[in-house]
């Protein structure tokens, strides 16, 4: 029997970070990637910073209009992110 190498790079990175006791940083990276995939290029360009700590996603958006629009959809956005990530969860989104 041959060795099966069916792990994604993300899974391998998570294992390394867990071994280094850096799971919070791994969760933050996973949440950031999910956010960027969900919102698309236009909103990504307007997003100045993305931080994730203690189940809270902090977003700094350059456009006040887009920030307002996203604030109306923050529960939906959190649900979509949580569907994409394997670990951790976004319980709250705060716009800075």
URWO-V42784 format. One line per field, one symbol per residue. phi: phi as a letter, one per 40 degrees, with the letter a starting at -180 (. if undefined). burial: 1 if it has 16 or more other ideal C-beta (glycine too) atoms within 10 Angstrom, else 0. A space follows every 10 residues. Layout:
phi=???
burial=???
This chain:
phi=.cccbbcccc cccccccccc fbcccccccc ccccdccccg cccdccccab bbafgbcbbb bccdccdccc ccbccccccc ccccccbgac cabbcc
burial=0000000000 0001001000 0000011111 1101100010 0010011001 0100001010 1000011001 0001001101 1000100101 001000
